[in-house]
Amino acid sequence: MTAAAYHALRKSADRDPVSFWARQARELDWQAPFHATLQWKYPHARWFADGYLNASVNCVDRHVDSPRKHKAAIVWEGETFETRTITYAQLHDQVCRFANVLRNLGVKKGNVVGIYMGMVPEAAIAMLACARIGATHNVVFGGFSADALADRMSDSGAVVLVTQDVAYRRGKDVELKVTADKAAKRIPTLKHMVVFKRGTASVKMKAKRDLWWHDVMATASPQAKAAKLPAEHPLFILYTSGSTGKPKGILHTTGGYLTHVSYTTKLVFDMQDTDLFFCTADVGWITGHSYVVYGPLSLGATVMMYEGAPNHPQPDRFWDIISRHRVTILYTAPTAIRSFMRWGDEWPSKHDLSSLRLLGSVGEPINPEAWRWYHRVIGNKRCPVVDTWWQTETGGIMISAVPLEGEGKQSKGTLTASRQVPGAATLPLPGIQAAVVTRNGKKCKAGETGLLVIKHPWPGMLRTVYGDDARYKAAYWSEFPPENVPDGWYATGDGAKIDAEGNVWIIGRVDDVVNVSGHRLGTAEIESALVSHPRVAEAAVIARPDEIKGNALVAFVTLKMGKNATNLVKLKDDLREHVGREIGHIAKPDDVRFAEALPKTRSGKIMRRLLRELVKGGSGFGDITTLEDFSVLERLRSDDEV
Ligand code: WT7
C-alpha cells in the first residue's frame, strides 16, 4: 500500500478500533453477517459473535468460484526434491474428500482431531477438512515425543489422529507412526488413526483402528457441504509452553482469528496474486497455522511449502528453492538467519535470488547484525525486512514494519518499509494498542524497559486455555485487572522498551519461559522431565545467550547418590536423551552441570536468577539475602564443569 493509505488506515483504527476491525472482517465471506462486533467482558472477548462463517470456505471455495480456480494454492517440494503443485480446484477436491472421511469416521462438530505430521500438503488439507466440518484441530509438531503427543491428545480429548508412516528430515526417516502408536496407548478417547504414506518401508497398522489415507480418500466423495459455524466456533487448539510444567492448550476461534491473519498477511506481506510466499515455519507451530495455511490461503495466495531441513543436502537448500521456484517473499526465523551467516555467503551467492522482493523475520529478537546480513546478502539491499512480533496467543502479527509502495527514491511498484530499524519490531499494526508499562501500570518513559501489554482486545486473541479458564485468567489477565487499569490489559510476558520514535524493541521473556531457536520452552517442563529420571533428585533449567540459537539451555542437576559413583560424562548424555524422549529433541539441554546443591530461598524456591548470573560468569549476584545457604553458590562456582 502507499504511505498515504497506511497513515489513513492507522488514523481510522486509532479513531475507532472496533469499527476498524468490523471493516476488516467484512473482507471475509460470511454465511450470515454479524452485527455485534465486539463483546468484552473481562477477561473474555467475543468477536463478530452473531455472524456465521466457515474457514475452509474462505480459504478454498471462494477462490474456486473465481478466476483463481486453477491458480496454485500450494507449491510443495519434498526433501528428496520431488515437487507437487496443488491448485485451488484440487485443494477443494482434497479438502472435501477428507472432510467426508472424517464424517464417515463419526467425527462431529466440536470433536477434536489430532494432526501429527511433517511438512506435507496433507497436513494443510487435514486442517482445512476439520474446519469444514466444524471439528477442532490440534496439531502437534512432528518433533515431539510420544509422551508429549499423548499429553496433548488426551488433554484435548482427540477422537482421531492423522499422521504419516514416516516424515523425511535431513535424509532420515522420522518414524511418526511408531511414535503415534506409543502415544495412542495413553489417549483413551482415540478411535481412529488415518495414516498418510510418505515412505517406502512397511509400518504396522492396527486392524479397525488404523486406515490408510490413500484408501479412504479414493472412495470419498469430492463434494462436502461446509458446516455453518458461528464466528466463535473453536477452530483449533495449539499447545504452547508456559511457566509451569504443563503446556497450555491455546484456543482460537473462527471469525476473529481468520480476520486477523487475513488482514495481517495482506498488510505485512503485501500479498499479491503474482507472489510465491515461502514461510519456512512448520505447520506444528502457530506461524505455520497463520502464515502457511490460514492467512495466505484466505487471500487466494500461493504458498511454497518445503518438507525438509535448510541444510539438506547442502547449506544452500533454501536459496536453491527460492531460485528454482522464483519465490518472492521469504519469512523465516533469526536462528535460521544466524546459521546461514555462519555457513557463509558463498551458499546464497551461488543462486539467483533476484525474485525476492520482501523479507520477514519472526520468533525472537533479531540482532542488528543478523538483520543487516539478511538485508544485504539475501535481499541485495532491495528488499524491505519486516520484523514481526507476535505469539501463539495473539493468533497473528501484532507489531511490525509495513512495506510501502514507491516511497523515497524508489520507483513506483517497488517497496520500502514504513520503518527500517534493525533490531526493532517497530510499530504496532493499525488496530493494535500495545504499550510498555511498569509493574504498576505506569507508562514507561522512552528507552525505559518495562512490560509489554496490549490494552484493547483484538480479533485474533486466544479465547481461553482449553479446559482451564482459571489458568487463562491467571496467566494473561491477572497482572493488570480492571480494578487497576481501564477494562484490563493483556500481559504478553515479554519485556520491551519503546524509543523516542515510538519503535518497540523486544527484550525477551520476563517469566520462566525460554526461547530457543524461536521455539518457546517452559523451563519447568524440562525440569520435570529431568526429575523423572531415576538418578535425578533436583533440577533447575536456565538459559544462557547463544550466538546461533538465541538462547541455549543449561540444566543444573543434583543426583540422588554421591556424584563420584557414576560415569558423569555418560550420565550427561543419558539425561539429554531422556529429555529428548520425554518432550522432544528441541528441549534437550545444551549443557548439563552436576551440583551438590542448588541455591534456594529459605522458603525452598530455587533462585534461578543466581544460576543465570553464574553461567554468564558474573559475580554480581545482587541481593542474595534470601539465599538459604551461602556456601552453595561458592561450591557451584568452583565446580569444574564435567
Ligand atoms: C514469543 C512467542 C510468533 C510466532 C513464533 C513464536 C518471542 C516472537 C518475536 C520478534 C522478538 C519475538 C516473544 C514472544 N518473539 N516474535 N519478532 N521479536 N521476540 O511464537 O512460541 O508463541 O513465542 O516469541 O518472546 O512472546 P511463540
Residues whose N, C-alpha, C, O or C-beta is under 5 A from the ligand:
A	BS01	WT7	T287 S361 V362 G363 E364 P365 I366 D387 T388 W389 W390 Q391 T392 E393 T492 D494 I506 G508 R509 G518 H519 R520
